[in-house]
Amino acid sequence: MSWTDIETWIGENSPALYAVLLPSSSAVDIADAEESIGYALPAELVGWWRQFGGIGETYARWALVPPMWQPHGLDNALRLRTMMMQAISGIAFRTLGEEKDYEATALREPAGTPCVDIWLPAWLPVAADGSGHELFVDLRDGDLHGCVMEWDKYSGADRDPLWPNVTAMLDDALRALRGETGHRLVFERNDFRWE
């Protein structure tokens, strides 16, 4: 998995970031998370979180996934999932019944299907930009189960998936960190950003 190589890159190029990497999640943590959200996590996501526990810093400092995404560990993902479901609920519908009907219909759609009016319980955040935009894994059934999509704070999840899974996302991030893509990493003191 690319995370091992990304962590090696971090250790060699950003000691400040390496110092704030959090401990990884245990098998018990993963099982508890699956039970609490009611969805099994894709194997590649489990494998990643068994190596990566998150970053104990603010979003803006460590955008490891270009162009602006700081990855979440399991604990932060669960916290943000709950926060997003609560924050979006009650905005687009006149009644809770209408919202629940819409949610039930959207949950029957295959993974990767856009949804703009609510945050679905089958969505689990994996990265954020720090200003209300999230990358999430879609845990609904279908050929794209485990795909990574973007939640835009203005338009919801109105686009097709960005990556078929977190492994593809991390592979792209590693290539960018190695300078193999059009993204350019700029270091500023102990921080970095993408241009």
C-alpha positions as CSV (number, residue, x, y, z in Angstrom):
1,M,0.0,0.0,0.0
2,S,1.2,3.5,-0.8
3,W,0.8,4.7,2.8
4,T,4.0,3.0,3.9
5,D,5.9,4.9,1.2
6,I,4.0,8.2,2.0
7,E,5.0,7.8,5.7
8,T,8.6,7.2,4.6
9,W,8.5,10.4,2.5
10,I,7.0,12.3,5.5
11,G,9.8,11.1,7.8
12,E,12.5,12.1,5.2
13,N,10.9,15.5,4.2
14,S,8.7,16.8,6.9
15,P,9.9,16.0,10.5
16,A,7.3,18.4,11.9
17,L,4.4,16.4,10.3
18,Y,6.0,13.1,11.2
19,A,6.0,14.2,14.8
20,V,2.2,14.7,14.8
21,L,1.1,11.5,13.2
22,L,-1.3,9.7,15.5
23,P,-1.2,6.0,16.4
24,S,-3.0,3.7,14.0
25,S,-6.3,2.0,14.7
26,S,-6.6,-1.5,16.1
27,A,-8.7,-4.3,14.8
28,V,-11.0,-3.7,17.8
29,D,-11.3,0.0,16.8
30,I,-12.2,-1.0,13.3
31,A,-14.8,-3.6,14.4
32,D,-16.3,-1.1,16.8
33,A,-16.6,1.5,14.0
34,E,-18.2,-0.9,11.7
35,E,-20.7,-1.9,14.3
36,S,-21.5,1.7,15.2
37,I,-22.0,2.9,11.6
38,G,-23.7,-0.3,10.4
39,Y,-21.5,-0.7,7.3
40,A,-18.5,-3.0,6.7
41,L,-15.4,-0.9,5.7
42,P,-13.6,-1.8,2.5
43,A,-10.4,-3.8,3.0
44,E,-8.1,-1.1,1.6
45,L,-9.6,1.5,4.0
46,V,-9.1,-0.9,6.9
47,G,-5.5,-1.6,5.8
48,W,-4.8,2.2,5.6
49,W,-6.2,2.9,9.0
50,R,-4.4,0.0,10.5
51,Q,-1.2,2.0,9.5
52,F,-2.4,5.6,9.9
53,G,-4.2,7.1,12.9
54,G,-4.6,10.7,11.6
55,I,-2.7,13.9,12.0
56,G,-2.7,15.8,15.3
57,E,-2.6,19.2,13.5
58,T,-4.9,21.7,11.7
59,Y,-6.1,21.0,8.2
60,A,-4.3,23.8,6.4
61,R,-0.8,22.6,7.3
62,W,-0.6,19.1,5.9
63,A,-2.5,18.7,2.6
64,L,-0.9,15.3,1.7
65,V,-3.5,14.6,-1.0
66,P,-3.3,17.3,-3.8
67,P,-4.5,19.8,-4.2
68,M,-5.8,20.5,-0.7
69,W,-6.8,17.4,1.3
70,Q,-5.5,16.5,4.7
71,P,-6.3,12.8,5.5
72,H,-8.4,11.7,8.5
73,G,-7.7,8.8,10.8
74,L,-10.6,6.6,11.9
75,D,-11.5,8.6,15.1
76,N,-11.8,11.9,13.2
77,A,-13.7,10.2,10.4
78,L,-16.3,8.9,12.8
79,R,-16.6,12.3,14.5
80,L,-17.0,14.2,11.3
81,R,-19.5,11.7,9.9
82,T,-21.8,12.4,12.8
83,M,-21.2,16.1,12.6
84,M,-22.0,16.2,8.9
85,M,-25.2,14.2,9.2
86,Q,-26.4,16.5,12.0
87,A,-25.3,19.7,10.2
88,I,-27.0,18.9,6.9
89,S,-30.2,17.4,8.3
90,G,-33.3,19.6,8.2
91,I,-32.0,22.1,5.6
92,A,-33.4,20.9,2.2
93,F,-36.7,19.3,3.2
94,R,-39.9,20.7,4.8
95,T,-40.4,17.7,7.1
96,L,-38.3,15.0,8.6
97,G,-40.5,12.4,6.9
98,E,-39.6,13.9,3.5
99,E,-35.9,13.8,4.4
100,K,-36.0,10.2,5.6
101,D,-37.8,9.1,2.4
102,Y,-35.2,10.9,0.3
103,E,-32.4,9.3,2.4
104,A,-33.9,5.8,2.0
105,T,-34.1,6.2,-1.8
106,A,-30.5,7.6,-2.0
107,L,-29.2,4.7,0.1
108,R,-30.7,2.2,-2.4
109,E,-28.7,3.9,-5.2
110,P,-25.4,2.3,-6.1
111,A,-22.2,3.6,-4.6
112,G,-20.8,6.6,-6.6
113,T,-24.3,8.0,-7.3
114,P,-24.3,11.8,-6.6
115,C,-26.5,13.1,-3.8
116,V,-26.8,16.8,-3.0
117,D,-29.4,17.4,-0.3
118,I,-28.2,15.4,2.7
119,W,-25.1,13.6,4.0
120,L,-25.8,9.9,3.8
121,P,-25.1,7.6,6.7
122,A,-23.2,5.4,4.2
123,W,-20.6,8.1,3.7
124,L,-17.4,8.1,5.8
125,P,-15.0,11.1,5.6
126,V,-11.4,10.3,4.7
127,A,-9.9,13.8,4.1
128,A,-10.8,17.5,4.3
129,D,-9.6,20.9,3.2
130,G,-10.4,22.6,6.4
131,S,-13.1,24.9,5.0
132,G,-16.2,22.6,4.8
133,H,-15.3,20.4,1.9
134,E,-14.8,16.7,2.6
135,L,-13.6,13.6,0.7
136,F,-15.6,10.5,1.7
137,V,-15.7,6.8,1.0
138,D,-19.1,5.7,-0.3
139,L,-20.1,2.5,1.6
140,R,-23.3,1.9,-0.4
141,D,-23.5,-1.4,-2.4
142,G,-22.5,-1.5,-6.0
143,D,-19.5,-1.8,-8.3
144,L,-18.1,1.4,-6.9
145,H,-18.4,0.4,-3.2
146,G,-15.5,2.1,-1.4
147,C,-15.1,4.9,-4.1
148,V,-13.9,8.3,-2.9
149,M,-16.2,11.2,-3.6
150,E,-16.1,14.9,-2.8
151,W,-18.7,16.8,-0.6
152,D,-18.8,20.5,-1.6
153,K,-20.2,22.7,1.1
154,Y,-22.2,24.6,-1.6
155,S,-23.4,21.8,-3.9
156,G,-23.1,18.6,-1.9
157,A,-21.8,15.4,-3.6
158,D,-22.9,16.4,-7.1
159,R,-20.1,14.8,-9.1
160,D,-18.8,11.4,-10.0
161,P,-16.2,9.7,-7.8
162,L,-12.7,11.1,-7.9
163,W,-11.0,7.7,-7.2
164,P,-12.4,4.1,-7.3
165,N,-11.0,3.5,-3.7
166,V,-8.6,4.9,-1.1
167,T,-5.6,3.0,-2.6
168,A,-5.9,4.9,-5.9
169,M,-6.2,8.2,-3.9
170,L,-3.0,7.3,-1.9
171,D,-1.2,6.2,-5.1
172,D,-1.9,9.5,-6.7
173,A,-0.8,11.4,-3.6
174,L,2.5,9.4,-3.5
175,R,3.2,10.2,-7.2
176,A,2.6,13.9,-6.5
177,L,4.9,13.8,-3.4
178,R,7.6,12.2,-5.6
179,G,7.1,15.0,-8.2
180,E,5.7,12.7,-10.8
181,T,2.5,14.8,-11.5
182,G,1.7,18.3,-12.5
183,H,1.3,19.3,-8.8
184,R,4.2,21.2,-7.2
185,L,4.9,21.0,-3.5
186,V,5.9,24.2,-1.8
187,F,7.5,24.1,1.7
188,E,7.0,27.1,4.0
189,R,8.9,26.7,7.3
190,N,7.6,23.4,8.6
191,D,4.4,23.5,6.5
192,F,3.7,22.7,2.8
193,R,1.1,23.3,0.3
194,W,0.4,22.5,-3.4
195,E,0.6,24.8,-6.4
